[in-house]
Amino acid sequence: MTRMLLGSICALAVAGVMSTPSVASAGIDACGDIDVEANGMCTAEVQGGCDVKCSPVTFEAACAAKLEATCSGMCDASFEASCTGSCEADCMGRCDVNPGNFDCDVDCKAQADAHCAGECSGTASGSTARGECEASCKATFSSECEGSCSGTPPTADCSAKCQANCEGQCTAEANARCQVMCQSSGYASCKSMLKGGCEAECDSPEGAIFCDGNYVDHGGNAQECIDAIRAAVNITVDTSARGSYNAECSGGTCMAEAEGEASASCSTPKSAPSGGGAGLLAFAAAIGAVLTRRKSRSS
């Protein structure tokens, strides 16, 4: 099975390196608005065991992202003022440790795990309904946290960051149960729709994209989605690859091999170089060359 690892999304590890907001810590429009964790791993799977991954459980995050937007008009409760008091106190405690590296959006979403586990505790652990419940709840946090924190610059002080953080967190908590109930009726049709697309992509040269085991619905434009994911990581390429391409990124360092023909390595620098954009273009060009080569071999 040919696997093309698209990169470790290490925005947290390189906080402050890039002057633009981290795409990976927010829903990615070009990837069906799915949320990719800051330390996540994304892969493009081609043939082999790819079809096996086109299973209902891998569609939960993609469906939750779609269904959250559909249900947002019906789930628009305002948070209670009492929620922000304890929330902001806890947030300030976390932010004061390292204000410059505190990310409003990332921290806000991090609170989703505990809340969503409690929100879905009445559903049997490991069941499909439990997975859908937690996916719906986390998609609610992703949307509300991103929306609330988007206007708060990284240079803001802890007070401003935590105010935005808690507005998003408390709004998500107020709407989570409504979102879970609203979304529950849409999963069956959403998963059925995504299954056909996933299997077709497995047989295409570009492959089907998965992030942290979740299928990514890119709306028919895999390269645009891949570019959007890569935009969150500042990569410089030392050598272009040839042939069947395999790459792995972890902890801010990427290694690529071309199965005996060439090798490439890339790393996230401590500071963003002026030629970072050229590095991304070179990496994209290398991938393009690989896909072209594979298409010519299969014809």
N, C-alpha and C positions, 0 to 999 in steps of 0.2 A: 504494500500500500504506500502510495506516495503521499507524504505529508509535507505541507509547507507551513511552518510555524510563522505566524505573522508578527509575533513580537510580544515581549512582556510589557504590559502597560504599567510603567513604573513611575507615574506622575508624583506619587508621594515621595519616592526616593530622590527625585530630582526637583523637589519643590524650589521654586525660585529660578530654575534654569531657563525656563521659557517665559517670554514676556506675555504670551497669549494664554487665555484660560485653557485648562486641561480638558480636552474633548472626552477623555476616557472616564472622567469622574462624573459625566453627565450623560443623559440620554443622547444617542448619536442618531441624528435625523437620517443620514444616509444608510443607516443600518436598522431601519424600522423603529427608531427611537429606543432601542434596547439599551439598558444601562450596563456598562462594562466596568467592573471593579478596577480600582487604581492599580492593584497588583495582579490583575487577571492575566490569562493566557488565551490567545485566540489562534485557531488553526484553520486552514483550508484543507478539507478532507476530500480525496479523490478516489473513487471506486473502492476496491478492497472491502474493508469493513465500514465504509461510509454509510451505506444503506441501513446498516444496523443502528446507526446513531439517529436515523430519521424516525424516532419513536416518540410517542405522545409526551413523555416526561421532558424531552429536550425542547419541546415547544412552549413550555409553561411561561418562561420569561418573555418570549416574543409576543405571545398572546396577551399576557398581562399588560405589556406596554401599549398594545393596540386597544385593549378593552378599557384601560384606565382613561384614555382620551375620550372614548365613547361615553363613559359613565360620569365624566367630570361635571357635565351639566346637571346631572341628577344628584350628585354628591358634592354640595358646595357649602357645607356647614362651616360656621366661623368658630374659631377656637375660643375657649373661655380664658379670661384674663388670669385666672388662678393658675393656669397651666404654665405660664411663662415665668412665674416667680422662681420656682424650684429648678426649672429648666435652665434659666439664665445663670443661676448660682452654680449649678453643676458645670455648665459650659465655660464659665469664667475660670473655674478651677482647672479645666483642661487647657484652655487657651493661654493662661498666664505662664504655663510651663515653657512654652516656646511660641510667643505671639506671631513672630514672622513666618513660621511654618504652619500655623493653624489655618486649615482650609474649612471655611464655613460649610460648603456643600458636602464635602467628604465626611466631616464630623457629624453633620445632621443625618446623613444616610446611615452612618454607623450605628445610630440609635435604633434603627429599624429592626435589627435582629432580635433584640430582647422584646420589643413591643409586639412584633409580629408573631413571635413564638407564643406569647401570652394570648394574643388575639385568636390564634388558631389552635389553642391547646385543647379545645373540645373535640377536635378531629383526630382520629387515630393516627399516630406517628407512622410515617412511611406510606400512607395511603395517597392515592391520586388527589383526593379532595384536600388533603393536608398540604400537598405541594402546591396546588392551585391557590389555596387560601393564602399561603405565605408569599407566593409570587404576586398576587394581587395587592397584598398589603405593602410589600416592598416597592412595587411599582408606584403606589400612592406616595410613599416617602420620596422616591426618586423624583417624581414630578413636582411635589410641593417644595422639597428642599432646593431643587435646582431653580425653581421660579422665585423663591424667596431670597436666595443667596446671589442670584445673578447680578444684582445691582450693587453688591458689596465688593469693592476692590480688595485685592490681597494686602494692600497697604493700610487698610482700615484698622482701627484699634480693636481690642478684644470686645469692648462694649458694643460697638456697631456690628461686629461679626456675630456675636452671641445673640443680639436682638434679632437679626435676620435668621440665624440658625434656629432659634426657638419659635419664630413665627412659622417657619416651614415645618418644623417638627410637630408643633401643637396642632397646626392645620391638618397635617397628615393623620395624627392620632384621632382628630375629630371626625375625619372622613373615612378612615380605614374600614370600619365595619360595613358602612354603606357600599364602599367600593367592592369589598369581598362579595357581598350579596348580589350586587348588580352584575359583576363580572362572571359570577358562577354559571350563569345560563349561556354564556357565549363561548366557553372553552371548547365544547365538542365540535362546533362548526369551524372554529378557528384552527384547531389542531388538524381537522380533516383537510382544510384548505392548504395548510403548510406542508403536510406530508407529501403531496404530489410535487410541490415545488422543490422540496428538499431532495427527493429521490432523483429528480431530473438534474439538479445541480451536481449531484454526486457523479453523474455520467458526463458532465461537461468538463472541458479543460480547466476552467477556473475553479471548479470544485464547490462544495458546500462549506459555508463558514460557520464555525462553532466557537463561542467564547465561554470559557469555564464550563464546558459541557452543554451549553445552551445553543440551540440553533439560532442563527441570525438571519432574519428575512431582510434581504437587501433590495427587494423590489425589482430584481432583474438586472441590477448594476453592481456586480461583485467588486469591480475595481474601485468604484467610487466609495463603497463601504470600506474596503481595505485601506484606501488612502485616508479616509476619515479616522480610522483606528490608528494608523501609523502617525497621523498628525499630532497625536498626544505624546510621542516619543521622539526626541531629537537624536537622529541616527546619522553617523558618518560611515561610509562604506569604504573599506580598504581595497577589496578586490571583487570584481563581478563574478557571478557564478555561471556555470554552464550545465546543461543536461538536467536530469531530474533534481530538483532543488529541495534541499532540506535545510531548515534554519531553526535555531532555538535561541530564545532570549530569556534570561532569568537574572533578576537582581540588577538590571540596568546594563547587562553585558549580553551581546548577541554573537553566536557562532554559526556560521553557515558552511555547508559542504556540498560539493557538486558530484558526489559519487565517483571519485577518481579523476575527474577532469580538471577541477580547480577548487579553490577554497576561498572563503571570504570571512572576514570578522568585522564586527562593528561594536561600538560601545557608546554609552551615553556619557558625554564629556561633563566635567565639573562646571564648565561654563559654556553657554551657547555660542559656538563660533559663528562668524559672519557668513560662512559658507554652508551653514546647516541645511538651507533649502536645497543647495546643489547636491548635498549628500542624499536627501530624500528622493530627489529626482533620479539620481544614479541608482538607488536601490530599486525604485519603481521600474527603471529601464531594464535592470537585470531580471526582474520578475517577468517583464514583458517579453524579453528575449527567450526566457525559458518556456513561456506559454506558446510563443511562436514556434519554437523548436519542437515542442511536443505535438502541436497541431500538424506540423509537417510530417512528423513520424507516423501519426495515426492515419494520414491521408493516403 
